[in-house]
Every structure is written in structure tokens, then in C-alpha cells.
Amino acid sequence: MERRYIACDDSLCAGCELCEFVCAAGKAGSFDLEVSRIHLARPETAVIATVACHACDDPKCIEVCPRDALSLAGDGTLMADKVRCSGCGWCIEQCEYGAIVLDRRTKMAVVCDLCRELPEPRCVRFCPKGALSVKPAER
């Protein structure tokens, strides 16, 4: 199982937020950026990049979930079970990348699944600068 994640070339990212909009629209049916599975980050004044699940080798988010709502799928993507998730937020607290968010409408954790239902993630497909790509996770 090769774990993969969305990588951002910060030298190409324009900060347009289109990745967030297409993710929210495709996954949640709205343009509410709070439910996007990818987020724009500005770690420094002149640096813009995106953050999504990094497919950690030893995901702490899975370990801390009291209801076993998070698991790794066969392809290595992190999956949130909507039936088991209580919205406690423990996984959000443990994610060192800030990649898991709480959908305030459903009160459930949401995380990037690399658009498993599509040939390629929406954010990668629609990035106007080609800043996003799917890469193998580092081990």
C-alpha cells in the first residue's frame, strides 16, 4: 500500500483558493471553505502553500479516536466513518498539519481522501498554476 498525499509547490501557488472552493463544492456541495479538505496556509509573510492530509506513517489521529471512526483504507488514504464519528475533535487536535476539520453542519470530522471517487483529486485538476500534485508519502 503506497500512501500518497497532495503536495504543494509553494513557488507556484498563487493563493487563489480555487483548490479550496472546488474541494468544498465537490465534497460538501457548497462553497463554504471551512469544509474544504485542503486549506491555504501562510506560514510566513511571503510563503503561500496548501495543507491537506499528509498520510502520516503512524497517524496519531487514528490512535486517539475514542470511537474508532478513523482508519486507513487499502490505498492508504485516511477515512472518516460518518456513523462512528461523534465530532469530539480529538483527531483534529492530534493532526500536526491541521489537515482534519470539523464540518459544523454535520458535526463530523472531514479529511482529504484524494477524491477516491475520481481519477485525480479535484484540487490537482483545477489548480490554475499546476502547484498541486499527488506524491508518495515520505517514510
C-alpha positions as CSV (number, residue, x, y, z in Angstrom):
1,M,0.0,0.0,0.0
2,E,1.6,3.2,-1.1
3,R,0.4,6.2,0.9
4,R,0.0,9.4,-1.0
5,Y,-0.8,13.0,-0.3
6,I,-1.4,16.3,-2.0
7,A,1.8,18.2,-2.3
8,C,2.0,21.9,-3.0
9,D,4.9,23.6,-4.8
10,D,4.9,26.9,-2.9
11,S,6.9,28.6,-5.6
12,L,3.9,28.1,-8.0
13,C,1.0,28.6,-5.6
14,A,-0.7,32.0,-6.2
15,G,-3.0,31.8,-3.2
16,C,-6.1,31.9,-5.3
17,E,-8.0,29.5,-3.1
18,L,-9.6,27.7,-6.1
19,C,-8.4,24.3,-4.6
20,E,-10.4,25.0,-1.5
21,F,-13.5,26.1,-3.5
22,V,-13.5,23.0,-5.8
23,C,-13.0,20.7,-2.8
24,A,-15.8,22.2,-0.8
25,A,-18.1,22.2,-3.8
26,G,-17.3,18.6,-4.7
27,K,-17.3,17.1,-1.2
28,A,-19.9,19.2,0.6
29,G,-22.0,20.7,-2.2
30,S,-21.2,24.3,-1.1
31,F,-18.6,26.9,-1.3
32,D,-18.0,27.0,2.4
33,L,-14.2,26.9,2.7
34,E,-14.5,25.6,6.3
35,V,-15.5,22.2,5.0
36,S,-12.8,22.0,2.3
37,R,-10.4,19.1,2.8
38,I,-7.5,21.3,1.6
39,H,-6.6,24.7,3.1
40,L,-4.4,27.6,2.2
41,A,-1.7,28.4,4.7
42,R,0.7,31.3,5.0
43,P,3.5,30.0,7.3
44,E,5.5,33.2,6.5
45,T,4.6,36.5,5.0
46,A,5.9,35.7,1.6
47,V,5.1,32.0,1.5
48,I,1.7,30.6,0.4
49,A,1.1,26.9,0.4
50,T,-1.8,24.4,0.9
51,V,-2.3,21.9,3.6
52,A,-4.1,18.5,3.3
53,C,-3.7,15.1,4.9
54,H,0.0,14.0,4.7
55,A,-0.7,10.3,5.1
56,C,1.4,10.0,8.2
57,D,3.4,6.8,8.7
58,D,2.0,6.5,12.3
59,P,-1.2,8.6,12.3
60,K,-1.9,9.9,15.8
61,C,-5.4,10.9,14.8
62,I,-6.3,7.2,14.4
63,E,-4.8,6.3,17.8
64,V,-6.7,9.0,19.8
65,C,-10.2,8.5,18.2
66,P,-12.3,7.1,21.1
67,R,-14.9,5.7,18.6
68,D,-12.5,4.1,16.1
69,A,-14.0,6.4,13.4
70,L,-10.7,6.9,11.5
71,S,-9.0,4.2,9.6
72,L,-6.6,3.8,6.7
73,A,-8.2,2.5,3.5
74,G,-6.5,-0.2,1.4
75,D,-5.0,2.6,-0.8
76,G,-3.5,4.3,2.3
77,T,-5.9,7.3,2.4
78,L,-7.4,8.3,5.8
79,M,-11.1,7.6,6.0
80,A,-13.6,9.0,8.5
81,D,-16.6,6.8,9.3
82,K,-19.6,9.2,9.5
83,V,-21.6,6.7,11.5
84,R,-18.9,6.3,14.2
85,C,-17.7,9.9,14.4
86,S,-19.1,11.9,17.3
87,G,-17.3,15.1,16.4
88,C,-15.3,15.2,19.6
89,G,-12.3,16.8,17.7
90,W,-9.6,14.7,19.3
91,C,-8.3,13.8,15.8
92,I,-8.2,17.5,14.9
93,E,-6.1,18.3,18.0
94,Q,-3.6,15.5,17.2
95,C,-3.0,16.4,13.5
96,E,0.2,18.2,13.3
97,Y,-0.6,19.5,9.8
98,G,-4.1,20.9,10.7
99,A,-5.5,18.8,7.9
100,I,-8.6,17.5,9.7
101,V,-11.5,19.8,10.2
102,L,-14.9,19.6,11.8
103,D,-17.9,20.1,9.5
104,R,-20.0,22.3,11.7
105,R,-23.2,21.3,9.9
106,T,-22.8,17.5,10.3
107,K,-20.6,17.7,13.5
108,M,-18.2,15.2,11.9
109,A,-14.5,15.2,11.1
110,V,-13.6,15.6,7.4
111,V,-10.3,14.8,5.9
112,C,-8.8,14.6,2.4
113,D,-9.4,11.2,0.7
114,L,-7.6,12.2,-2.5
115,C,-11.1,12.3,-4.2
116,R,-11.1,8.5,-4.3
117,E,-14.2,8.6,-6.5
118,L,-12.4,10.4,-9.3
119,P,-9.4,9.6,-11.5
120,E,-7.5,12.5,-9.9
121,P,-8.2,14.9,-7.0
122,R,-10.3,18.0,-7.9
123,C,-7.8,20.4,-6.4
124,V,-4.9,19.0,-8.5
125,R,-7.1,19.0,-11.7
126,F,-8.3,22.6,-11.3
127,C,-5.1,24.3,-9.9
128,P,-4.5,27.1,-12.5
129,K,-0.8,27.2,-11.7
130,G,-0.1,23.5,-11.5
131,A,1.1,23.9,-8.0
132,L,-0.6,20.8,-6.7
133,S,0.3,17.2,-7.3
134,V,-0.2,13.8,-5.7
135,K,3.1,12.4,-4.2
136,P,4.1,9.3,-2.3
137,A,4.2,10.0,1.4
138,E,7.6,10.0,3.0
139,R,8.6,7.1,5.2
